[in-house]
Amino acid sequence: MKLLHLDSSILGSSSVSRELTRSIVDGYRSSHPDLQVTYRDLASDPLSHIDGDTQKREATLIDTLIEELKAADVVIIGAPLYNFAIPSGLKAWIDHVVIAGKTFKYGPAGVEGLVPDKKTYVVATRGGVYEGSPVVQMHEGHLETVLRFVGIRDIEFVRAEGLAMREVRETALAAARAQVAALFPAEQVAA
């Protein structure tokens, strides 16, 4: 089994999104001893931002990134909210892998995703509480739209919001950790 793990938080070891993505990876490792993990830290090892020459200059890297995405059976994306959107490093990764003719194409019925569907977890973390507001659409909605556009439909969100608010932080963390733990029941991990 192949797993693609993407982190994009700039907070290093104090990042909640990194903690939660790592917990999901650990759950898969426990239940799939043959797990092959490809890890990309889009904050500490950022991709360049797209310009007019990027596709020519970075063709090999782009092909590698697309192959990692297509080959993965599971994708885990750490996506904290920065200034009401995803981090720029994650956006750069999207810009490198969402390419006409490689990950999507237009046909008579409209867009057709070329990435095989796969289980995808998006760990969405936020300092404030935005549930029910347009911010959630700009954050989670953006990622869901991009993933569906390339063909990925099996998307599950793990959320932790209010992380910068002392009165809700621990409750939000506990709920997100419980959601991750529920993904890997003890009997599944022991098998």
C-alpha positions as CSV (number, residue, x, y, z in Angstrom):
1,M,0.0,0.0,0.0
2,K,1.3,3.5,-0.9
3,L,0.5,6.6,1.1
4,L,1.2,10.2,0.1
5,H,1.6,12.5,3.2
6,L,1.6,16.3,2.7
7,D,2.2,18.8,5.5
8,S,2.1,22.5,5.0
9,S,2.1,24.1,8.4
10,I,4.9,26.6,9.2
11,L,4.6,25.8,12.9
12,G,7.0,22.8,13.0
13,S,6.7,20.6,16.0
14,S,3.9,22.8,17.6
15,S,1.6,22.3,14.6
16,V,-1.7,20.6,15.3
17,S,-2.2,19.7,11.7
18,R,1.2,18.0,11.7
19,E,0.3,16.1,14.9
20,L,-3.0,14.9,13.4
21,T,-1.6,13.9,9.9
22,R,1.1,12.0,11.7
23,S,-1.5,10.2,13.8
24,I,-3.3,9.1,10.6
25,V,-0.1,7.9,9.1
26,D,0.7,6.0,12.3
27,G,-2.7,4.4,12.1
28,Y,-2.1,3.2,8.6
29,R,1.4,1.9,9.6
30,S,-0.2,-0.1,12.4
31,S,-2.7,-1.8,10.1
32,H,-0.6,-2.1,7.0
33,P,3.0,-3.2,7.8
34,D,4.0,-3.0,4.1
35,L,3.0,0.7,3.9
36,Q,5.2,2.8,1.7
37,V,5.0,6.5,2.7
38,T,6.0,9.4,0.4
39,Y,6.4,12.5,2.6
40,R,6.5,16.1,1.4
41,D,6.9,19.0,3.8
42,L,5.6,21.9,1.8
43,A,6.7,24.4,4.4
44,S,10.3,23.5,5.1
45,D,11.0,22.3,1.6
46,P,8.7,24.5,-0.5
47,L,8.0,24.2,-4.2
48,S,8.4,27.2,-6.4
49,H,5.4,29.2,-7.2
50,I,4.1,28.9,-10.8
51,D,5.3,31.4,-13.3
52,G,5.3,31.4,-17.1
53,D,8.4,29.1,-17.3
54,T,7.7,26.7,-14.4
55,Q,6.3,23.9,-16.4
56,K,9.3,23.9,-18.7
57,R,11.9,24.4,-16.0
58,E,10.5,21.9,-13.6
59,A,9.0,19.3,-15.9
60,T,10.7,16.4,-14.1
61,L,9.7,17.6,-10.7
62,I,6.1,18.1,-11.9
63,D,6.0,14.6,-13.4
64,T,7.3,13.2,-10.1
65,L,4.7,15.0,-8.0
66,I,1.9,13.8,-10.3
67,E,3.2,10.2,-10.2
68,E,3.3,10.4,-6.4
69,L,-0.3,11.5,-6.4
70,K,-1.6,9.0,-8.9
71,A,0.3,6.1,-7.4
72,A,-0.9,6.7,-3.8
73,D,-3.7,4.5,-2.4
74,V,-4.2,7.0,0.4
75,V,-3.5,10.8,0.5
76,I,-3.2,12.7,3.8
77,I,-3.1,16.5,3.5
78,G,-2.3,18.8,6.4
79,A,-4.1,22.1,5.7
80,P,-4.1,24.8,8.3
81,L,-6.0,28.0,7.6
82,Y,-3.7,31.0,6.9
83,N,-5.4,34.4,6.2
84,F,-8.7,32.7,5.3
85,A,-7.1,30.2,2.8
86,I,-4.7,27.3,2.5
87,P,-0.9,27.9,3.0
88,S,0.9,29.1,-0.1
89,G,3.1,26.0,0.0
90,L,0.1,23.8,-0.4
91,K,-1.3,26.0,-3.1
92,A,2.1,25.7,-4.9
93,W,1.8,21.9,-4.8
94,I,-1.7,22.1,-6.2
95,D,-0.4,24.3,-9.0
96,H,2.3,21.7,-9.8
97,V,-0.1,18.8,-10.0
98,V,-3.3,20.2,-11.5
99,I,-2.3,20.2,-15.1
100,A,-4.5,19.7,-18.2
101,G,-3.8,16.5,-20.0
102,K,-2.0,15.0,-16.9
103,T,-4.4,15.1,-14.0
104,F,-7.6,16.3,-15.8
105,K,-8.9,16.8,-19.3
106,Y,-11.9,18.4,-20.9
107,G,-14.2,16.2,-22.9
108,P,-17.7,16.4,-24.4
109,A,-19.2,16.1,-20.9
110,G,-16.9,18.7,-19.4
111,V,-14.0,18.1,-17.1
112,E,-12.8,14.5,-16.5
113,G,-10.4,13.8,-13.6
114,L,-7.4,11.6,-14.6
115,V,-6.3,10.8,-11.0
116,P,-7.6,7.5,-9.8
117,D,-10.0,8.0,-6.8
118,K,-8.4,7.2,-3.5
119,K,-9.1,7.6,0.2
120,T,-8.1,11.2,1.0
121,Y,-7.9,12.8,4.4
122,V,-7.7,16.6,4.8
123,V,-6.7,17.8,8.2
124,A,-8.2,21.3,8.4
125,T,-7.0,23.3,11.4
126,R,-8.1,26.9,12.2
127,G,-7.2,29.3,15.0
128,G,-10.7,30.7,15.1
129,V,-14.2,29.2,14.8
130,Y,-15.6,29.7,11.4
131,E,-18.1,26.8,11.0
132,G,-21.0,27.9,8.8
133,S,-19.2,30.9,7.4
134,P,-17.7,31.6,4.0
135,V,-14.2,31.0,5.4
136,V,-14.9,27.2,5.6
137,Q,-15.8,27.2,1.9
138,M,-12.6,29.2,1.1
139,H,-10.5,26.7,3.1
140,E,-12.1,23.3,2.9
141,G,-14.2,24.0,-0.1
142,H,-11.2,25.0,-2.2
143,L,-9.4,21.8,-1.4
144,E,-12.5,19.6,-2.0
145,T,-13.1,21.3,-5.3
146,V,-9.5,20.8,-6.5
147,L,-9.5,17.1,-5.4
148,R,-12.8,16.4,-7.1
149,F,-11.7,18.2,-10.2
150,V,-8.8,15.8,-10.7
151,G,-10.9,12.7,-9.9
152,I,-10.6,12.2,-6.1
153,R,-14.1,11.8,-4.5
154,D,-13.4,9.8,-1.3
155,I,-12.6,12.8,0.8
156,E,-12.8,12.9,4.6
157,F,-12.1,16.0,6.7
158,V,-10.6,16.0,10.2
159,R,-11.3,19.4,11.7
160,A,-9.9,21.3,14.7
161,E,-10.9,24.9,14.9
162,G,-10.7,27.4,17.7
163,L,-7.1,26.4,18.4
164,A,-6.1,30.0,19.2
165,M,-9.0,30.4,21.6
166,R,-8.1,29.2,25.1
167,E,-11.7,28.4,26.0
168,V,-12.3,26.0,23.1
169,R,-8.8,24.7,22.2
170,E,-8.7,21.6,24.4
171,T,-12.2,20.5,23.4
172,A,-11.4,21.0,19.7
173,L,-8.1,19.0,20.0
174,A,-9.9,16.2,21.9
175,A,-12.6,16.0,19.3
176,A,-10.1,15.9,16.4
177,R,-7.9,13.3,18.1
178,A,-11.0,11.1,18.8
179,Q,-12.0,11.4,15.1
180,V,-8.5,10.2,14.1
181,A,-8.6,7.4,16.7
182,A,-12.0,6.2,15.4
183,L,-10.5,5.7,11.9
184,F,-8.5,2.8,13.2
185,P,-10.5,0.6,15.6
186,A,-8.3,-1.4,17.9
187,E,-9.3,-4.7,16.3
188,Q,-8.3,-3.4,12.9
189,V,-4.9,-2.3,14.1
190,A,-4.3,-5.6,15.8
191,A,-5.1,-7.6,12.7
